[in-house]
């Protein structure tokens, strides 16, 4: 058992040291951070700790990889000294049962309190083959050191609506936590069916009420969220709000197509965020980017079902909104109600600018490319206003595929504030019958390059 424990000790060290890299440059190349455990070592570790490290290999290594980390732990004299610099938090030691029946909220709160007060980096572990039932819970900072929360098992939300009486907007909330990693390959299950059934969008006789966001990160800096399965959220699945320096990768986000308002990943008032290598299929936007967001990159995204990738909606209630410096690249959308959408309300102000959509494939998408500056969430015609959120400097490049309708491009721009600086390059979208058309109102193009089909009259 001694060798196995040493291996597990290395796992802890590598997890925390990888976490501590959040304190460095956000764009640092971390290609050497992740290693795989050998089959024999994995067998031993699985027998002792009940976790299959090959199935969930984030930040894991064998002893033979030690030399690759020497430069990062040269200040320590031996393994035990490194271990003394790491706080290992196992939620089961705080009374969490993980049987899917017992309320484990208090145990998680106690475990987090100890983790957050630690003066050394923390590895916070949620065990494999366990299903932890949680009511609304907030993991608050600031904490004294960096924390890596590795969810190997499952977190399941209580389906009792009364359990959210104190905070109806959140299920799991990370508030004001810096240098945080959340990963592990486990499952976060919002158990949202009861909320969908009580939505005014499903049952028109019911009043419209808020429902919890599954996983919210608020005012977090230097954040990594990776290798998680997030499903059936009560409303939005993952939300980044007022965060800075975020990496979100290798996420699988799923909910039934009929589930209302279940956006996959929502970004609001957040700067410098990279979303990558993720599969998203829900009942609303795969990715929604709201006001206050800047320097947003979404790459290698598979989207569908859902409402596509959206900027907005912006400017509701005559508000001022700003979104800029967005890149969406290498996305694949299938069967979505929209493809690449910018939506703004009449009466708002501000701008959506410097946005690039490139290298995108679509199949059976109802509105592949759409700008709607006259958006409103109602069936009746929208009231006309003299003000609008300005949409300018938008690039559509290398976009191919099929539209589920005969309208593949729809620029419904404002009369008062036309869309400006629109660039179209290498666009090939066909309709169900083999042809498609473009509808363009109040749009000013700065350049059309290569073949653009369909094109504006």
KACOR-V932693 format. One record per pair of residues at least 12 apart in sequence whose C-alpha atoms are under 8 Angstrom apart, sorted by the first residue. I is the first residue (numbers start at 1). J is the second residue. If there is no record, write none. Layout:
i:I j:J
i:I j:J
//
This chain:
i:4 j:41
i:4 j:44
i:4 j:45
i:4 j:48
i:7 j:41
i:7 j:45
i:7 j:62
i:7 j:63
i:8 j:45
i:9 j:83
i:10 j:61
i:10 j:62
i:10 j:63
i:11 j:59
i:11 j:60
i:11 j:61
i:12 j:83
i:12 j:86
i:12 j:88
i:12 j:123
i:13 j:82
i:13 j:83
i:13 j:86
i:14 j:59
i:14 j:60
i:14 j:61
i:15 j:59
i:15 j:60
i:15 j:123
i:15 j:148
i:16 j:86
i:16 j:121
i:16 j:122
i:16 j:123
i:16 j:146
i:16 j:147
i:16 j:148
i:17 j:72
i:18 j:33
i:18 j:59
i:19 j:146
i:19 j:147
i:19 j:148
i:19 j:179
i:19 j:180
i:19 j:181
i:20 j:121
i:20 j:146
i:20 j:179
i:22 j:179
i:22 j:180
i:22 j:222
i:22 j:223
i:22 j:224
i:23 j:179
i:23 j:222
i:26 j:222
i:26 j:245
i:33 j:59
i:34 j:57
i:34 j:58
i:34 j:59
i:34 j:60
i:34 j:61
i:35 j:57
i:35 j:58
i:35 j:59
i:35 j:60
i:35 j:61
i:35 j:62
i:35 j:65
i:36 j:54
i:36 j:57
i:36 j:59
i:36 j:60
i:36 j:61
i:36 j:62
i:37 j:53
i:37 j:54
i:37 j:57
i:37 j:60
i:37 j:61
i:37 j:62
i:38 j:54
i:38 j:62
i:39 j:54
i:41 j:62
i:42 j:54
i:50 j:127
i:50 j:128
i:50 j:129
i:51 j:127
i:51 j:128
i:51 j:129
i:51 j:152
i:56 j:152
i:56 j:184
i:56 j:185
i:58 j:183
i:58 j:184
i:58 j:185
i:58 j:227
i:85 j:120
i:85 j:121
i:86 j:120
i:86 j:121
i:86 j:122
i:86 j:123
i:87 j:115
i:87 j:118
i:87 j:120
i:87 j:121
i:87 j:122
i:87 j:123
i:88 j:122
i:88 j:123
i:88 j:124
i:88 j:125
i:89 j:111
i:89 j:115
i:89 j:122
i:89 j:123
i:89 j:124
i:89 j:125
i:90 j:111
i:90 j:124
i:90 j:125
i:90 j:126
i:90 j:127
i:91 j:107
i:91 j:108
i:91 j:111
i:91 j:124
i:91 j:125
i:91 j:126
i:91 j:127
i:92 j:107
i:94 j:107
i:94 j:108
i:94 j:110
i:94 j:111
i:95 j:107
i:96 j:108
i:96 j:132
i:97 j:132
i:98 j:130
i:98 j:131
i:98 j:132
i:98 j:133
i:99 j:130
i:99 j:131
i:99 j:132
i:99 j:133
i:100 j:130
i:100 j:131
i:100 j:132
i:100 j:133
i:100 j:156
i:101 j:132
i:101 j:133
i:102 j:132
i:102 j:133
i:103 j:132
i:103 j:133
i:103 j:134
i:103 j:135
i:104 j:132
i:104 j:133
i:104 j:134
i:105 j:133
i:105 j:134
i:105 j:135
i:105 j:136
i:105 j:137
i:109 j:137
i:109 j:138
i:109 j:139
i:112 j:139
i:115 j:143
i:115 j:147
i:116 j:141
i:116 j:142
i:116 j:143
i:116 j:144
i:116 j:145
i:116 j:147
i:117 j:143
i:117 j:144
i:117 j:145
i:118 j:143
i:118 j:144
i:118 j:145
i:119 j:144
i:119 j:145
i:120 j:144
i:120 j:145
i:120 j:146
i:121 j:145
i:121 j:146
i:121 j:147
i:122 j:145
i:122 j:146
i:122 j:147
i:122 j:148
i:123 j:147
i:123 j:148
i:123 j:149
i:123 j:150
i:124 j:147
i:124 j:148
i:124 j:149
i:124 j:150
i:125 j:149
i:125 j:150
i:125 j:151
i:125 j:152
i:126 j:149
i:126 j:150
i:126 j:151
i:126 j:152
i:126 j:153
i:126 j:154
i:127 j:151
i:127 j:152
i:127 j:153
i:128 j:151
i:128 j:152
i:128 j:153
i:128 j:154
i:128 j:186
i:129 j:152
i:129 j:153
i:129 j:154
i:130 j:153
i:130 j:154
i:131 j:153
i:131 j:154
i:131 j:155
i:131 j:156
i:132 j:153
i:132 j:154
i:132 j:155
i:132 j:156
i:133 j:155
i:133 j:156
i:133 j:157
i:133 j:158
i:134 j:155
i:134 j:156
i:134 j:157
i:134 j:158
i:135 j:157
i:135 j:158
i:135 j:163
i:135 j:164
i:135 j:171
i:136 j:157
i:136 j:163
i:136 j:164
i:136 j:167
i:136 j:170
i:136 j:171
i:136 j:172
i:137 j:171
i:137 j:172
i:137 j:173
i:138 j:172
i:138 j:173
i:138 j:174
i:138 j:175
i:139 j:172
i:139 j:173
i:139 j:174
i:139 j:175
i:140 j:173
i:140 j:174
i:140 j:175
i:140 j:176
i:140 j:177
i:141 j:174
i:141 j:175
i:141 j:176
i:141 j:177
i:141 j:178
i:142 j:176
i:142 j:177
i:142 j:178
i:143 j:177
i:143 j:178
i:145 j:179
i:146 j:178
i:146 j:179
i:146 j:180
i:147 j:179
i:147 j:180
i:147 j:181
i:148 j:180
i:148 j:181
i:148 j:182
i:148 j:183
i:149 j:180
i:149 j:181
i:149 j:182
i:149 j:183
i:149 j:184
i:150 j:181
i:150 j:182
i:150 j:183
i:150 j:184
i:150 j:185
i:151 j:182
i:151 j:183
i:151 j:184
i:151 j:185
i:151 j:186
i:151 j:187
i:152 j:184
i:152 j:185
i:152 j:186
i:152 j:187
i:153 j:186
i:153 j:187
i:154 j:186
i:154 j:187
i:154 j:188
i:154 j:189
i:155 j:187
i:155 j:188
i:155 j:189
i:156 j:188
i:156 j:189
i:156 j:190
i:156 j:191
i:157 j:171
i:157 j:189
i:157 j:190
i:157 j:191
i:158 j:191
i:159 j:191
i:159 j:192
i:159 j:194
i:161 j:195
i:168 j:210
i:168 j:211
i:168 j:212
i:169 j:210
i:169 j:211
i:169 j:212
i:169 j:213
i:170 j:211
i:170 j:212
i:170 j:213
i:170 j:214
i:170 j:215
i:170 j:216
i:171 j:190
i:171 j:212
i:171 j:213
i:171 j:214
i:171 j:215
i:171 j:216
i:172 j:213
i:172 j:214
i:172 j:215
i:172 j:216
i:173 j:215
i:173 j:216
i:173 j:217
i:173 j:218
i:174 j:216
i:174 j:217
i:174 j:218
i:174 j:220
i:175 j:217
i:175 j:218
i:175 j:219
i:175 j:220
i:176 j:218
i:176 j:219
i:176 j:220
i:176 j:221
i:177 j:219
i:177 j:220
i:177 j:221
i:178 j:220
i:178 j:221
i:178 j:222
i:178 j:223
i:179 j:220
i:179 j:221
i:179 j:222
i:179 j:223
i:180 j:221
i:180 j:222
i:180 j:223
i:180 j:224
i:181 j:223
i:181 j:224
i:181 j:225
i:181 j:226
i:182 j:224
i:182 j:225
i:182 j:226
i:183 j:225
i:183 j:226
i:183 j:227
i:183 j:228
i:184 j:226
i:184 j:227
i:184 j:228
i:185 j:226
i:185 j:227
i:185 j:228
i:185 j:229
i:186 j:227
i:186 j:228
i:186 j:229
i:187 j:228
i:187 j:229
i:187 j:230
i:187 j:231
i:188 j:228
i:188 j:229
i:188 j:230
i:188 j:231
i:189 j:230
i:189 j:231
i:189 j:232
i:189 j:233
i:190 j:214
i:190 j:230
i:190 j:231
i:190 j:232
i:190 j:233
i:190 j:234
i:190 j:237
i:191 j:231
i:191 j:232
i:191 j:233
i:191 j:234
i:192 j:232
i:192 j:233
i:192 j:234
i:192 j:235
i:193 j:232
i:193 j:234
i:193 j:259
i:195 j:211
i:195 j:234
i:195 j:235
i:196 j:234
i:196 j:259
i:196 j:260
i:199 j:260
i:201 j:260
i:202 j:260
i:211 j:234
i:211 j:235
i:212 j:233
i:212 j:234
i:212 j:235
i:212 j:236
i:213 j:233
i:213 j:234
i:213 j:235
i:213 j:236
i:213 j:237
i:213 j:238
i:213 j:239
i:214 j:233
i:214 j:234
i:214 j:235
i:214 j:236
i:214 j:237
i:214 j:238
i:215 j:237
i:215 j:238
i:215 j:239
i:216 j:238
i:216 j:239
i:216 j:240
i:216 j:241
i:217 j:238
i:217 j:239
i:217 j:240
i:217 j:241
i:217 j:243
i:218 j:240
i:218 j:241
i:218 j:242
i:218 j:243
i:219 j:241
i:219 j:242
i:219 j:243
i:219 j:244
i:220 j:242
i:220 j:243
i:220 j:244
i:221 j:243
i:221 j:244
i:221 j:245
i:221 j:246
i:222 j:244
i:222 j:245
i:222 j:246
i:223 j:244
i:223 j:245
i:223 j:246
i:223 j:247
i:224 j:246
i:224 j:247
i:224 j:248
i:225 j:246
i:225 j:247
i:225 j:248
i:225 j:249
i:226 j:247
i:226 j:248
i:226 j:249
i:226 j:250
i:226 j:251
i:227 j:249
i:227 j:250
i:227 j:251
i:227 j:252
i:228 j:250
i:228 j:251
i:228 j:252
i:229 j:251
i:229 j:252
i:229 j:253
i:230 j:251
i:230 j:252
i:230 j:253
i:230 j:254
i:231 j:252
i:231 j:253
i:231 j:254
i:231 j:255
i:232 j:254
i:232 j:255
i:232 j:256
i:232 j:262
i:233 j:255
i:233 j:262
i:234 j:262
i:235 j:260
i:235 j:261
i:235 j:262
i:235 j:263
i:236 j:261
i:236 j:262
i:236 j:263
i:236 j:264
i:236 j:265
i:236 j:266
i:237 j:253
i:237 j:262
i:237 j:263
i:237 j:264
i:237 j:265
i:237 j:266
i:238 j:263
i:238 j:264
i:238 j:265
i:238 j:266
i:239 j:265
i:239 j:266
i:239 j:267
i:239 j:268
i:240 j:265
i:240 j:266
i:240 j:267
i:240 j:268
i:240 j:270
i:241 j:267
i:241 j:268
i:241 j:269
i:241 j:270
i:242 j:268
i:242 j:269
i:242 j:270
i:242 j:271
i:243 j:269
i:243 j:270
i:243 j:271
i:244 j:270
i:244 j:271
i:244 j:272
i:244 j:273
i:245 j:271
i:245 j:272
i:245 j:273
i:246 j:272
i:246 j:273
i:246 j:274
i:247 j:273
i:247 j:274
i:247 j:275
i:248 j:273
i:248 j:274
i:248 j:275
i:248 j:276
i:249 j:274
i:249 j:275
i:249 j:276
i:249 j:277
i:249 j:278
i:250 j:276
i:250 j:277
i:250 j:278
i:250 j:279
i:251 j:277
i:251 j:278
i:251 j:279
i:251 j:280
i:252 j:278
i:252 j:279
i:252 j:280
i:253 j:278
i:253 j:279
i:253 j:280
i:253 j:281
i:253 j:282
i:254 j:280
i:254 j:281
i:254 j:282
i:255 j:281
i:255 j:282
i:255 j:283
i:256 j:281
i:256 j:282
i:256 j:283
i:257 j:281
i:257 j:282
i:257 j:283
i:257 j:284
i:257 j:305
i:257 j:306
i:258 j:283
i:259 j:282
i:259 j:283
i:259 j:284
i:260 j:283
i:260 j:284
i:261 j:283
i:261 j:284
i:262 j:282
i:262 j:283
i:262 j:284
i:262 j:285
i:263 j:282
i:263 j:283
i:263 j:284
i:263 j:285
i:263 j:286
i:263 j:287
i:263 j:288
i:264 j:280
i:264 j:281
i:264 j:282
i:264 j:284
i:264 j:285
i:264 j:286
i:264 j:287
i:264 j:288
i:265 j:285
i:265 j:286
i:265 j:287
i:265 j:288
i:266 j:287
i:266 j:288
i:266 j:289
i:266 j:290
i:267 j:287
i:267 j:288
i:267 j:289
i:267 j:290
i:267 j:293
i:268 j:289
i:268 j:290
i:268 j:291
i:268 j:292
i:268 j:293
i:269 j:290
i:269 j:291
i:269 j:292
i:269 j:293
i:269 j:294
i:270 j:292
i:270 j:293
i:270 j:294
i:271 j:293
i:271 j:294
i:271 j:295
i:271 j:296
i:272 j:294
i:272 j:295
i:272 j:296
i:272 j:297
i:273 j:295
i:273 j:296
i:273 j:297
i:274 j:296
i:274 j:297
i:274 j:298
i:274 j:299
i:275 j:296
i:275 j:297
i:275 j:298
i:275 j:299
i:276 j:297
i:276 j:298
i:276 j:299
i:276 j:300
i:276 j:301
i:277 j:299
i:277 j:300
i:277 j:301
i:277 j:302
i:278 j:300
i:278 j:301
i:278 j:302
i:279 j:301
i:279 j:302
i:279 j:303
i:280 j:301
i:280 j:302
i:280 j:303
i:280 j:304
i:280 j:305
i:281 j:303
i:281 j:304
i:281 j:305
i:281 j:306
i:282 j:304
i:282 j:305
i:282 j:306
i:283 j:305
i:283 j:306
i:283 j:307
i:284 j:306
i:284 j:307
i:284 j:308
i:285 j:306
i:285 j:307
i:285 j:308
i:285 j:309
i:285 j:310
i:286 j:303
i:286 j:304
i:286 j:306
i:286 j:307
i:286 j:308
i:286 j:309
i:286 j:310
i:287 j:308
i:287 j:309
i:287 j:310
i:288 j:309
i:288 j:310
i:288 j:311
i:288 j:312
i:289 j:310
i:289 j:311
i:289 j:312
i:289 j:323
i:290 j:311
i:290 j:312
i:290 j:313
i:290 j:314
i:290 j:323
i:291 j:312
i:291 j:314
i:291 j:321
i:291 j:322
i:291 j:323
i:292 j:321
i:292 j:322
i:292 j:323
i:293 j:322
i:293 j:323
i:293 j:324
i:294 j:323
i:294 j:324
i:294 j:325
i:294 j:326
i:295 j:324
i:295 j:325
i:295 j:326
i:295 j:327
i:296 j:325
i:296 j:326
i:296 j:327
i:297 j:326
i:297 j:327
i:297 j:328
i:297 j:329
i:298 j:327
i:298 j:328
i:298 j:329
i:299 j:327
i:299 j:328
i:299 j:329
i:299 j:330
i:299 j:331
i:300 j:329
i:300 j:330
i:300 j:331
i:300 j:332
i:301 j:330
i:301 j:331
i:301 j:332
i:302 j:331
i:302 j:332
i:302 j:333
i:303 j:331
i:303 j:332
i:303 j:333
i:303 j:334
i:303 j:336
i:304 j:333
i:304 j:334
i:304 j:335
i:304 j:336
i:305 j:334
i:305 j:335
i:305 j:336
i:306 j:335
i:306 j:336
i:306 j:337
i:306 j:338
i:307 j:336
i:307 j:337
i:307 j:338
i:307 j:339
i:308 j:333
i:308 j:336
i:308 j:337
i:308 j:338
i:308 j:339
i:308 j:340
i:308 j:341
i:309 j:338
i:309 j:339
i:309 j:340
i:309 j:341
i:310 j:340
i:310 j:341
i:310 j:342
i:310 j:343
i:311 j:323
i:311 j:341
i:311 j:342
i:311 j:343
i:312 j:342
i:312 j:343
i:312 j:344
i:313 j:342
i:313 j:343
i:313 j:344
i:313 j:345
i:313 j:375
i:314 j:343
i:314 j:344
i:314 j:345
i:314 j:348
i:314 j:389
i:315 j:344
i:315 j:345
i:315 j:346
i:315 j:347
i:315 j:348
i:315 j:349
i:315 j:350
i:315 j:388
i:315 j:389
i:316 j:344
i:316 j:345
i:316 j:346
i:316 j:347
i:316 j:348
i:317 j:347
i:317 j:348
i:318 j:345
i:318 j:346
i:318 j:347
i:318 j:348
i:318 j:349
i:319 j:347
i:319 j:348
i:319 j:349
i:320 j:348
i:320 j:349
i:320 j:350
i:320 j:389
i:321 j:348
i:321 j:349
i:321 j:350
i:321 j:351
i:321 j:352
i:321 j:389
i:322 j:350
i:322 j:351
i:322 j:352
i:323 j:351
i:323 j:352
i:323 j:353
i:324 j:351
i:324 j:352
i:324 j:353
i:324 j:354
i:324 j:355
i:325 j:353
i:325 j:354
i:325 j:355
i:325 j:356
i:326 j:354
i:326 j:355
i:326 j:356
i:327 j:355
i:327 j:356
i:327 j:357
i:327 j:358
i:328 j:356
i:328 j:357
i:328 j:358
i:329 j:356
i:329 j:357
i:329 j:358
i:329 j:359
i:329 j:360
i:330 j:358
i:330 j:359
i:330 j:360
i:330 j:361
i:331 j:359
i:331 j:360
i:331 j:361
i:332 j:360
i:332 j:361
i:332 j:362
i:333 j:360
i:333 j:361
i:333 j:362
i:333 j:363
i:333 j:365
i:334 j:362
i:334 j:363
i:334 j:364
i:334 j:365
i:335 j:363
i:335 j:364
i:335 j:365
i:335 j:366
i:335 j:404
i:336 j:364
i:336 j:365
i:336 j:366
i:337 j:365
i:337 j:366
i:337 j:367
i:338 j:365
i:338 j:366
i:338 j:367
i:338 j:368
i:338 j:369
i:338 j:370
i:339 j:362
i:339 j:365
i:339 j:366
i:339 j:367
i:339 j:368
i:339 j:369
i:339 j:370
i:340 j:357
i:340 j:367
i:340 j:368
i:340 j:369
i:340 j:370
i:341 j:368
i:341 j:369
i:341 j:370
i:341 j:371
i:341 j:372
i:342 j:370
i:342 j:371
i:342 j:372
i:342 j:373
i:343 j:371
i:343 j:372
i:343 j:373
i:343 j:374
i:343 j:375
i:344 j:372
i:344 j:373
i:344 j:374
i:344 j:375
i:344 j:388
i:344 j:389
i:345 j:373
i:345 j:374
i:345 j:375
i:345 j:376
i:345 j:388
i:345 j:389
i:346 j:373
i:346 j:374
i:346 j:375
i:346 j:376
i:346 j:383
i:346 j:384
i:346 j:385
i:346 j:386
i:346 j:387
i:346 j:388
i:346 j:389
i:347 j:385
i:347 j:386
i:347 j:387
i:347 j:388
i:347 j:389
i:348 j:387
i:348 j:388
i:348 j:389
i:349 j:387
i:349 j:388
i:349 j:389
i:349 j:390
i:350 j:388
i:350 j:389
i:350 j:390
i:351 j:389
i:351 j:390
i:351 j:391
i:351 j:392
i:352 j:389
i:352 j:390
i:352 j:391
i:352 j:392
i:353 j:390
i:353 j:391
i:353 j:392
i:353 j:393
i:353 j:394
i:354 j:392
i:354 j:393
i:354 j:394
i:354 j:395
i:355 j:393
i:355 j:394
i:355 j:395
i:356 j:394
i:356 j:395
i:356 j:396
i:356 j:397
i:357 j:394
i:357 j:395
i:357 j:396
i:357 j:397
i:358 j:395
i:358 j:396
i:358 j:397
i:358 j:398
i:358 j:399
i:359 j:397
i:359 j:398
i:359 j:399
i:360 j:398
i:360 j:399
i:360 j:400
i:361 j:399
i:361 j:400
i:361 j:401
i:362 j:399
i:362 j:400
i:362 j:401
i:362 j:402
i:362 j:403
i:363 j:401
i:363 j:402
i:363 j:403
i:363 j:404
i:364 j:401
i:364 j:402
i:364 j:403
i:364 j:404
i:365 j:402
i:365 j:403
i:365 j:404
i:365 j:405
i:366 j:403
i:366 j:404
i:366 j:405
i:366 j:407
i:366 j:408
i:367 j:403
i:367 j:404
i:367 j:405
i:367 j:407
i:367 j:408
i:367 j:409
i:367 j:410
i:368 j:402
i:368 j:403
i:368 j:408
i:368 j:409
i:369 j:408
i:369 j:409
i:369 j:410
i:370 j:409
i:370 j:410
i:370 j:411
i:370 j:412
i:371 j:410
i:371 j:411
i:371 j:412
i:371 j:413
i:372 j:410
i:372 j:411
i:372 j:412
i:372 j:413
i:373 j:388
i:373 j:389
i:373 j:412
i:373 j:413
i:373 j:414
i:374 j:412
i:374 j:413
i:374 j:414
i:386 j:416
i:387 j:416
i:387 j:417
i:388 j:414
i:388 j:416
i:388 j:417
i:389 j:417
i:390 j:417
i:390 j:418
i:390 j:419
i:391 j:417
i:391 j:418
i:391 j:419
i:391 j:420
i:392 j:419
i:392 j:420
i:392 j:421
i:392 j:422
i:393 j:420
i:393 j:421
i:393 j:422
i:393 j:423
i:394 j:420
i:394 j:421
i:394 j:422
i:394 j:423
i:395 j:422
i:395 j:423
i:395 j:424
i:395 j:425
i:396 j:422
i:396 j:423
i:396 j:424
i:396 j:425
i:396 j:427
i:397 j:423
i:397 j:424
i:397 j:425
i:397 j:426
i:397 j:427
i:398 j:425
i:398 j:426
i:398 j:427
i:399 j:426
i:399 j:427
i:399 j:428
i:399 j:429
i:400 j:427
i:400 j:428
i:400 j:429
i:401 j:428
i:401 j:429
i:401 j:430
i:402 j:429
i:402 j:430
i:402 j:431
i:402 j:432
i:403 j:429
i:403 j:430
i:403 j:431
i:403 j:432
i:403 j:436
i:404 j:431
i:404 j:432
i:405 j:431
i:405 j:432
i:405 j:436
i:406 j:431
i:406 j:432
i:406 j:433
i:406 j:435
i:406 j:436
i:406 j:437
i:407 j:431
i:407 j:436
i:407 j:437
i:407 j:438
i:407 j:439
i:408 j:429
i:408 j:430
i:408 j:431
i:408 j:436
i:408 j:437
i:408 j:438
i:408 j:454
i:409 j:437
i:409 j:438
i:409 j:439
i:409 j:440
i:409 j:454
i:409 j:455
i:410 j:438
i:410 j:439
i:410 j:440
i:411 j:439
i:411 j:440
i:411 j:441
i:411 j:442
i:411 j:443
i:412 j:439
i:412 j:440
i:412 j:441
i:412 j:442
i:413 j:440
i:413 j:441
i:413 j:442
i:413 j:443
i:414 j:441
i:414 j:442
i:415 j:442
i:418 j:442
i:418 j:443
i:418 j:444
i:419 j:442
i:419 j:443
i:419 j:444
i:420 j:443
i:420 j:444
i:420 j:445
i:420 j:446
i:421 j:444
i:421 j:445
i:421 j:446
i:421 j:447
i:422 j:443
i:422 j:444
i:422 j:445
i:422 j:446
i:422 j:447
i:423 j:445
i:423 j:446
i:423 j:447
i:423 j:448
i:423 j:449
i:424 j:447
i:424 j:448
i:424 j:449
i:424 j:452
i:425 j:448
i:425 j:449
i:425 j:450
i:425 j:451
i:425 j:452
i:426 j:449
i:426 j:450
i:426 j:451
i:426 j:452
i:427 j:451
i:427 j:452
i:427 j:453
i:427 j:454
i:428 j:451
i:428 j:452
i:428 j:453
i:428 j:454
i:429 j:453
i:429 j:454
i:430 j:453
i:430 j:454
i:436 j:454
i:437 j:454
i:437 j:455
i:437 j:456
i:438 j:454
i:438 j:455
i:438 j:456
i:438 j:457
i:439 j:456
i:439 j:457
i:440 j:456
i:440 j:457
//
